[in-house]
Amino acid sequence: MATIAYEPRRPNISSANVQLPAVRDYEQVDEDIIATLRPTKAWFLMLMTAVACLALGVSAFLYQLHQGLGVAGYNPPVMWGVYIITFVFWVGIGHAGTLISAILYLFRAGFRTTIYRCAEAMTVFAVMTAGLFPIIHLGRPWKFFWLIPYPNWRLLWPQFKSPLVWDVFAISTYLTISTTFLFVGLIPDIAVLRDRETNPVRKRILAFLSFGWRNTEREWRHFARAYLFLAAVSTPLVLSVHSVVSFDFAMAITPGWHTTIFPPYFVAGAIFSGIGMVFTIIIPIRKWFRLQHYVTINHLDAAAKLCLTTSMIVGCAYLIEFFIAWYGGVQVEQDYFWNRVFGQWWWAAWIMLTCNMILPLSLFSQKLRRNPAWLWILSIFINIGMWFERFVIVVPSLSHEFEPWQWTTYSPTWVDYSILLGSFGWFFMWFLLFVRQLPVVAISETKEIVPPRVRHAHVHTPEDAEDFEPQTGRAH
């Protein structure tokens, strides 16, 4: 059967008119993006590294099951440590996918087109990773289903006043909606893979997953409506899910926690950390798979502006925390925040402030915003800074509560660090398998921004695309 280069028949969703002058035609879009599915040595080495990290984490978890939760380094009253910190971290990572794929879709932001698929996949796998940590944190993790309200012969129900039970609903809802959103957007691209596939078994699987997609006008009309509906449903999740996670802290009468700023503060931090992880992933993919003429410098520049905006919001929230502690006149709160910056945990607080407030200010420079190497380095610092933000929220508050005789320290053990490393192995293992099986850049939506006037122009190498401005098609 001859292969078909599908031409999308829905209206262009981008009002920003972001175009790709380095792309000749629809056939080139199919070939270049499908080429990313071919395994390489670099992909195999990264997959083996991720699996090794995962194996280390699993080994540490099995050791914890045998020895008990005490090997995790908890020291009462600090009974929330690396596990809850990492849980909040991974939930935050997942928010950028929903922001880029849903909210920017509703606002017709054109720069999302070539990066949203990567962000959506990242969302699903980050939420899958986050959902493991409340279970790991349980003393008897095999009883995790007790948190789920289901009819049972014991006539027992979870405590619905507990924010930890709210997390079950938030995470399960978020995972369901984000997975559905990712899969629906993949259907036209799966049809492209189906018609190019020669392996009969794989072709049959792709035919099943594509639901008989034939690229008709009627299919595109229903697809556009379904995608718009899912985008509208997903948008409130960006605000609600991490707000619910913030209630784990804000509902507790603990110094530094009991504050109404936590929901918007957590949401802004989640989007900020998620965009950092998008840069961490998309920039190497862009280089290794030679996708510079799809994920252009202008796309990275626009995403960097969004990163700068959320960084400033997070920095403002940090300052408001200190102001409210001073303005409230509660001595315990004031002592807590001074201890956070100049006391026992000063090093963690300054890592947080440096990585999340100071370094992102470099994005005011257009030269650095358009420098992929700097954006990738900065994204690593953002990921580190956002993990330490959760550390600063959790550990100092629990280690210095109201009664001085309860003040203590917290020292994570090799079990904590191994499971933390294993979570990154789990996340990147699934993401690398996704990259190998399905397009990491949306084929159908990318075709919408191929400019007709240059559809037959020739570009010698993908690097030549760096000399074009997608909005104008002019050389720099």
Phi and psi in degrees as a GROMACS rama.xvg file:
@    title "Ramachandran Plot"
@    xaxis  label "Phi"
@    yaxis  label "Psi"
@TYPE xy
-71.749  144.301  ALA-2
-77.4543  153.799  THR-3
-121.784  130.151  ILE-4
-93.6048  96.4992  ALA-5
-61.6834  135.009  TYR-6
-105.324  118.082  GLU-7
-63.0529  139.638  PRO-8
-112.665  13.2894  ARG-9
-95.2168  162.184  ARG-10
-63.02  151.051  PRO-11
-63.4409  125.828  ASN-12
-82.0164  -8.48374  ILE-13
-97.4199  113.822  SER-14
-84.4021  -11.5251  SER-15
-80.516  -9.44656  ALA-16
56.2434  42.5384  ASN-17
-79.0409  117.496  VAL-18
-117.606  167.68  GLN-19
-121.199  84.9883  LEU-20
-68.269  -16.23  PRO-21
-85.1822  0.197035  ALA-22
-102.769  130.584  VAL-23
-78.2418  -52.7852  ARG-24
-156.895  -178.874  ASP-25
-66.8543  -32.6545  TYR-26
-63.3938  -38.7442  GLU-27
-65.1711  -37.8216  GLN-28
-59.2254  -47.264  VAL-29
-59.1283  -48.4692  ASP-30
-66.3719  -43.5299  GLU-31
-68.151  -42.5311  ASP-32
-76.0325  -38.1004  ILE-33
-67.0768  -25.9868  ILE-34
-62.7135  -22.4204  ALA-35
-69.7433  -13.915  THR-36
-81.4164  -10.9212  LEU-37
-76.6604  130.834  ARG-38
-68.9918  145.487  PRO-39
-128.58  168.942  THR-40
-63.9496  -39.2783  LYS-41
-63.2741  -42.1446  ALA-42
-62.4261  -43.2541  TRP-43
-65.3658  -41.8171  PHE-44
-64.9702  -40.8469  LEU-45
-65.7439  -38.872  MET-46
-64.5834  -42.1572  LEU-47
-65.5398  -36.5095  MET-48
-63.8765  -43.8607  THR-49
-62.8824  -42.0917  ALA-50
-65.285  -37.8232  VAL-51
-64.2943  -42.6528  ALA-52
-63.3976  -40.8784  CYS-53
-63.4111  -41.5175  LEU-54
-62.0721  -38.5269  ALA-55
-63.4414  -43.3774  LEU-56
-64.3668  -40.5139  GLY-57
-65.157  -40.1216  VAL-58
-62.0205  -42.5903  SER-59
-65.1097  -38.2461  ALA-60
-66.2651  -41.3233  PHE-61
-64.1199  -37.4219  LEU-62
-63.6866  -40.742  TYR-63
-64.6785  -38.6881  GLN-64
-61.2224  -38.4207  LEU-65
-75.1788  -39.9447  HIS-66
-93.5683  -22.7136  GLN-67
107.166  164.969  GLY-68
-67.6568  -15.4243  LEU-69
-62.8851  -23.5888  GLY-70
-71.6683  -7.26685  VAL-71
-80.1301  -2.2279  ALA-72
88.8723  13.5225  GLY-73
-70.6011  144.396  TYR-74
-138.623  101.323  ASN-75
-48.9206  136.791  PRO-76
-90.6143  10.4834  PRO-77
-82.1021  83.6181  VAL-78
-104.257  3.6187  MET-79
-115.158  124.695  TRP-80
-135.416  -132.149  GLY-81
-58.6534  -33.8669  VAL-82
-66.2032  -48.4054  TYR-83
-71.205  -36.0081  ILE-84
-58.4131  -47.3516  ILE-85
-71.4322  -31.8413  THR-86
-58.7012  -49.8534  PHE-87
-65.1202  -36.9218  VAL-88
-60.6247  -47.3543  PHE-89
-72.8231  -33.2827  TRP-90
-61.5792  -41.0026  VAL-91
-64.0428  -39.4161  GLY-92
-58.1656  -36.9203  ILE-93
-70.8498  -11.5421  GLY-94
-76.8241  -26.9198  HIS-95
-65.0032  -34.4167  ALA-96
-61.5565  -44.9955  GLY-97
-67.922  -37.4097  THR-98
-61.8109  -50.2213  LEU-99
-69.8632  -42.273  ILE-100
-81.782  -32.1886  SER-101
-102.517  -60.6429  ALA-102
-65.9999  -46.0612  ILE-103
-68.1278  -25.9977  LEU-104
-66.1001  -43.3621  TYR-105
-65.6155  -32.2818  LEU-106
-90.5092  4.87736  PHE-107
57.1626  43.844  ARG-108
-80.8482  113.867  ALA-109
-68.229  -26.0239  GLY-110
-71.8169  -10.2645  PHE-111
-75.8071  -16.9985  ARG-112
-56.672  -46.7697  THR-113
-93.2726  -3.43138  THR-114
-117.156  -8.96453  ILE-115
-71.23  -32.1388  TYR-116
-62.4151  -43.2688  ARG-117
-60.8445  -42.1499  CYS-118
-68.3577  -38.4395  ALA-119
-63.6419  -45.832  GLU-120
-62.4371  -40.5352  ALA-121
-60.051  -38.5733  MET-122
-60.7351  -49.1256  THR-123
-61.0058  -47.261  VAL-124
-73.1271  -31.1284  PHE-125
-67.8041  -40.6687  ALA-126
-68.3871  -37.8204  VAL-127
-58.689  -38.414  MET-128
-71.3515  -43.6545  THR-129
-61.441  -38.7364  ALA-130
-64.1674  -17.7119  GLY-131
-75.4351  -29.5688  LEU-132
-73.9801  -38.0385  PHE-133
-60.0738  -30.8083  PRO-134
-72.0905  -43.9834  ILE-135
-60.8096  -33.9978  ILE-136
-72.474  -20.5655  HIS-137
-67.9712  145.188  LEU-138
-66.5179  -35.3634  GLY-139
-123.064  81.4469  ARG-140
-63.2803  -21.1198  PRO-141
-71.93  -7.25981  TRP-142
-102.332  21.5287  LYS-143
-61.1943  -26.4274  PHE-144
-69.2354  -8.98004  PHE-145
-66.2802  -20.2582  TRP-146
-76.6035  -12.2295  LEU-147
-95.2617  127.712  ILE-148
-77.1702  101.273  PRO-149
-136.102  148.918  TYR-150
-62.0632  133.361  PRO-151
-147.999  160.279  ASN-152
-71.2444  -17.1527  TRP-153
-80.9459  -9.81487  ARG-154
55.7244  35.215  LEU-155
-106.022  142.574  LEU-156
-128.346  153.219  TRP-157
-64.4834  161.928  PRO-158
-82.4243  101.677  GLN-159
-71.0551  -9.59796  PHE-160
-81.1451  -8.15704  LYS-161
-86.146  126.625  SER-162
-60.4415  -24.6055  PRO-163
-65.8986  -30.7823  LEU-164
-73.4653  -34.1215  VAL-165
-61.5302  -34.4475  TRP-166
-59.8386  -35.7377  ASP-167
-60.2501  -45.5275  VAL-168
-68.4743  -41.4726  PHE-169
-63.9702  -48.4308  ALA-170
-68.2456  -43.7871  ILE-171
-64.9192  -39.9368  SER-172
-65.8021  -44.47  THR-173
-63.6529  -42.6449  TYR-174
-64.6266  -41.1114  LEU-175
-63.9055  -49.1964  THR-176
-67.6087  -44.2696  ILE-177
-66.8869  -36.1802  SER-178
-66.7302  -43.1123  THR-179
-62.1188  -43.4402  THR-180
-61.3962  -43.8372  PHE-181
-62.7982  -45.98  LEU-182
-67.5112  -41.892  PHE-183
-61.8816  -42.2404  VAL-184
-65.8186  -22.1744  GLY-185
-82.084  -16.9832  LEU-186
-56.272  -50.0456  ILE-187
-61.2981  -36.1215  PRO-188
-71.7346  -34.7563  ASP-189
-63.6825  -34.8171  ILE-190
-64.5427  -37.1602  ALA-191
-63.0688  -44.4258  VAL-192
-63.8064  -38.2762  LEU-193
-59.5935  -43.9609  ARG-194
-76.8855  -14.4763  ASP-195
-101.615  -7.16877  ARG-196
-78.6008  138.686  GLU-197
-107.774  -23.4763  THR-198
-71.6189  120.734  ASN-199
-63.6752  -37.0431  PRO-200
-67.4424  -49.1533  VAL-201
-64.303  -36.8494  ARG-202
-63.1934  -38.3137  LYS-203
-67.839  -39.2298  ARG-204
-64.3409  -44.9472  ILE-205
-65.2074  -35.9147  LEU-206
-63.8084  -38.1156  ALA-207
-66.7868  -43.2365  PHE-208
-71.8429  -24.658  LEU-209
-84.4288  -6.6342  SER-210
55.9087  36.6723  PHE-211
68.0611  29.6405  GLY-212
-60.7733  128.698  TRP-213
-123.116  7.9485  ARG-214
66.373  33.2243  ASN-215
-86.4352  164.422  THR-216
-60.7775  -40.8833  GLU-217
-64.5068  -40.1706  ARG-218
-64.8404  -42.7866  GLU-219
-65.203  -36.0108  TRP-220
-64.6222  -46.9209  ARG-221
-68.4875  -36.2639  HIS-222
-61.8555  -46.4615  PHE-223
-61.6444  -39.9503  ALA-224
-67.4464  -43.6542  ARG-225
-64.166  -40.8793  ALA-226
-66.0565  -40.7023  TYR-227
-64.3132  -40.971  LEU-228
-63.061  -45.4316  PHE-229
-65.8446  -34.85  LEU-230
-64.3947  -40.5498  ALA-231
-67.3997  -36.0871  ALA-232
-72.4565  -36.0754  VAL-233
-73.3126  -28.6337  SER-234
-58.1584  -47.1003  THR-235
-62.1691  -22.8058  PRO-236
-65.3428  -31.1909  LEU-237
-59.2474  -37.055  VAL-238
-84.9164  -37.492  LEU-239
-81.0766  -43.0138  SER-240
-62.9593  -50.9229  VAL-241
-76.2915  -21.9555  HIS-242
-64.6122  -41.6593  SER-243
-63.5371  -40.6517  VAL-244
-62.4545  -37.7087  VAL-245
-65.9059  -26.1375  SER-246
-66.1987  -21.7395  PHE-247
-54.1828  -31.3269  ASP-248
-101.001  -46.7119  PHE-249
-65.4701  -23.6545  ALA-250
-82.1227  -4.93097  MET-251
-99.3232  139.128  ALA-252
-86.0557  79.3074  ILE-253
-132.044  139.94  THR-254
-55.1033  129.493  PRO-255
88.0024  -11.6173  GLY-256
-105.153  -42.7569  TRP-257
-75.8559  79.7934  HIS-258
-148.612  147.66  THR-259
-81.9405  -8.43922  THR-260
-78.0778  -13.0813  ILE-261
-59.8215  -45.563  PHE-262
-57.1182  -55.1708  PRO-263
-66.4118  -32.2541  PRO-264
-62.7039  -45.3688  TYR-265
-67.7582  -38.723  PHE-266
-64.5083  -46.599  VAL-267
-62.2481  -41.8955  ALA-268
-65.3051  -35.1502  GLY-269
-65.4063  -45.5531  ALA-270
-63.8561  -40.1871  ILE-271
-62.008  -48.4656  PHE-272
-66.7968  -35.7589  SER-273
-64.4552  -41.4597  GLY-274
-65.4361  -36.0353  ILE-275
-60.0573  -42.3286  GLY-276
-69.3061  -31.8236  MET-277
-60.1685  -44.9297  VAL-278
-62.712  -40.7781  PHE-279
-58.6499  -34.3415  THR-280
-93.0149  -47.0783  ILE-281
-72.9087  -31.1959  ILE-282
-68.3152  -45.8036  ILE-283
-63.5955  -39.3927  PRO-284
-59.835  -43.2474  ILE-285
-58.6117  -37.8398  ARG-286
-79.6432  -49.2429  LYS-287
-67.9087  -36.9055  TRP-288
-95.9215  7.74007  PHE-289
54.8858  54.1662  ARG-290
-108.573  26.8623  LEU-291
-62.8656  -26.2595  GLN-292
-86.5982  2.24377  HIS-293
-110.973  -54.9708  TYR-294
-90.5569  88.7237  VAL-295
-84.3728  172.386  THR-296
-61.2452  -35.4908  ILE-297
-65.4219  -35.0256  ASN-298
-63.7893  -45.4785  HIS-299
-65.0149  -37.5146  LEU-300
-61.9772  -45.0592  ASP-301
-64.6709  -42.1362  ALA-302
-65.6831  -34.4589  ALA-303
-65.9506  -35.0618  ALA-304
-64.3462  -40.1048  LYS-305
-64.3739  -39.1173  LEU-306
-63.1016  -42.3525  CYS-307
-63.6738  -41.2463  LEU-308
-62.0562  -48.4058  THR-309
-67.1919  -31.5902  THR-310
-63.2181  -40.5876  SER-311
-68.5308  -35.2909  MET-312
-65.4357  -43.4135  ILE-313
-64.3055  -43.054  VAL-314
-61.4146  -39.1983  GLY-315
-62.017  -39.9114  CYS-316
-63.9063  -38.792  ALA-317
-58.8528  -46.0755  TYR-318
-67.8738  -37.1676  LEU-319
-63.3387  -37.2067  ILE-320
-56.7886  -46.2788  GLU-321
-67.1344  -38.5164  PHE-322
-64.3346  -45.232  PHE-323
-63.8559  -38.2971  ILE-324
-62.273  -40.046  ALA-325
-71.6087  -45.5636  TRP-326
-68.9218  -31.6929  TYR-327
-68.8586  -24.9401  GLY-328
74.5138  11.5429  GLY-329
-87.1792  118.745  VAL-330
-62.3391  -37.9776  GLN-331
-63.0968  -42.1611  VAL-332
-64.6309  -42.9698  GLU-333
-62.9463  -44.2506  GLN-334
-62.836  -36.3978  ASP-335
-62.3577  -45.9959  TYR-336
-72.0124  -33.4244  PHE-337
-66.664  -38.2063  TRP-338
-66.04  -33.3243  ASN-339
-61.8324  -40.2489  ARG-340
-91.0452  -36.8165  VAL-341
-121.259  2.71968  PHE-342
-100.349  -139.881  GLY-343
-61.6944  -35.5004  GLN-344
-108.146  28.9267  TRP-345
-58.5915  -36.7145  TRP-346
-64.8334  -39.4891  TRP-347
-68.4503  -39.6156  ALA-348
-65.3993  -39.8046  ALA-349
-75.5552  -29.8118  TRP-350
-61.3649  -44.0819  ILE-351
-60.5164  -49.8809  MET-352
-66.1282  -38.7885  LEU-353
-67.6431  -46.8437  THR-354
-74.2314  -32.3679  CYS-355
-99.5732  -22.6954  ASN-356
-112.601  -45.6131  MET-357
-83.8465  -53.3197  ILE-358
-62.7039  -40.4247  LEU-359
-63.131  -16.5628  PRO-360
-63.2114  -17.8017  LEU-361
-63.1376  -18.9455  SER-362
-74.2039  -4.81789  LEU-363
-66.0624  -22.0697  PHE-364
-83.1035  120.547  SER-365
-62.3829  -34.0448  GLN-366
-62.0404  -40.8112  LYS-367
-76.3635  -33.2929  LEU-368
-62.8238  -28.3672  ARG-369
-101.79  17.7385  ARG-370
-108.901  101.999  ASN-371
-58.1112  -36.6667  PRO-372
-62.8651  -44.8069  ALA-373
-67.5953  -39.7541  TRP-374
-60.4551  -38.7409  LEU-375
-69.0177  -43.5967  TRP-376
-62.1284  -43.6831  ILE-377
-62.5347  -37.3957  LEU-378
-63.1229  -35.1187  SER-379
-64.1842  -44.0292  ILE-380
-63.4756  -37.7053  PHE-381
-63.7424  -44.197  ILE-382
-60.7063  -42.7186  ASN-383
-64.8999  -45.789  ILE-384
-63.2069  -38.9629  GLY-385
-72.6867  -31.1937  MET-386
-65.9533  -42.2606  TRP-387
-71.2159  -24.0247  PHE-388
-60.7594  -45.5046  GLU-389
-66.4229  -34.9885  ARG-390
-61.4972  -44.552  PHE-391
-65.8499  -33.3044  VAL-392
-70.4102  -43.052  ILE-393
-81.8201  -58.0161  VAL-394
-71.6397  -51.3457  VAL-395
-59.0817  -36.6467  PRO-396
-65.3436  -43.7103  SER-397
-73.8465  -29.8927  LEU-398
-83.4306  -14.2669  SER-399
-135.172  71.3672  HIS-400
-84.0721  -159.824  GLU-401
-68.605  -38.8642  PHE-402
-89.0997  118.588  GLU-403
-59.6502  -28.7619  PRO-404
-69.2432  -13.9311  TRP-405
-91.1395  -6.99107  GLN-406
-62.6973  135.431  TRP-407
-151.06  -168.651  THR-408
-124.648  177.535  THR-409
-143.015  126.162  TYR-410
-129.457  103.256  SER-411
-60.9176  149.869  PRO-412
-104.893  -179.74  THR-413
-63.7439  -25.3484  TRP-414
-66.2332  -45.3809  VAL-415
-58.367  -50.3968  ASP-416
-67.4999  -34.9494  TYR-417
-66.4556  -42.916  SER-418
-68.7652  -35.3961  ILE-419
-60.8635  -47.1556  LEU-420
-64.209  -37.7608  LEU-421
-63.3084  -30.956  GLY-422
-66.2541  -37.4717  SER-423
-67.5288  -37.5615  PHE-424
-63.1415  -41.7629  GLY-425
-60.8862  -46.7068  TRP-426
-63.5408  -50.9877  PHE-427
-73.1865  -26.4802  PHE-428
-61.5535  -49.3362  MET-429
-65.1806  -39.0079  TRP-430
-66.8875  -41.351  PHE-431
-66.6153  -35.9796  LEU-432
-66.5981  -36.8582  LEU-433
-62.8157  -45.6619  PHE-434
-60.1664  -33.0434  VAL-435
-75.871  -24.8707  ARG-436
-105.44  -30.912  GLN-437
-135.163  155.225  LEU-438
-64.2892  131.72  PRO-439
-86.1022  -12.1118  VAL-440
-120.649  134.053  VAL-441
-66.6479  121.14  ALA-442
-72.6001  -49.8158  ILE-443
-65.3596  -43.9886  SER-444
-74.1337  -28.6184  GLU-445
-64.2412  -35.5055  THR-446
-64.868  -24.1574  LYS-447
-68.5709  -22.454  GLU-448
-109.39  18.9448  ILE-449
-81.1978  115.347  VAL-450
-71.7985  129.884  PRO-451
-60.6379  -31.891  PRO-452
-69.4023  -19.8344  ARG-453
-118.722  18.7149  VAL-454
-63.6828  -21.6628  ARG-455
-112.139  11.8913  HIS-456
-72.9875  152.342  ALA-457
-108.71  132.671  HIS-458
-120.512  126.098  VAL-459
-69.0253  -44.5161  HIS-460
-138.568  156.423  THR-461
-58.0737  -29.264  PRO-462
-65.0619  -24.5178  GLU-463
-61.7883  -24.9022  ASP-464
-65.4925  -19.2994  ALA-465
-66.1563  -18.5546  GLU-466
-90.0212  8.06228  ASP-467
-114.56  152.068  PHE-468
-105.165  113.702  GLU-469
-57.3071  -33.189  PRO-470
-69.6796  -28.4728  GLN-471
-113.214  -26.0919  THR-472
77.2285  5.09689  GLY-473
-91.3193  155.537  ARG-474
-76.4176  153.452  ALA-475
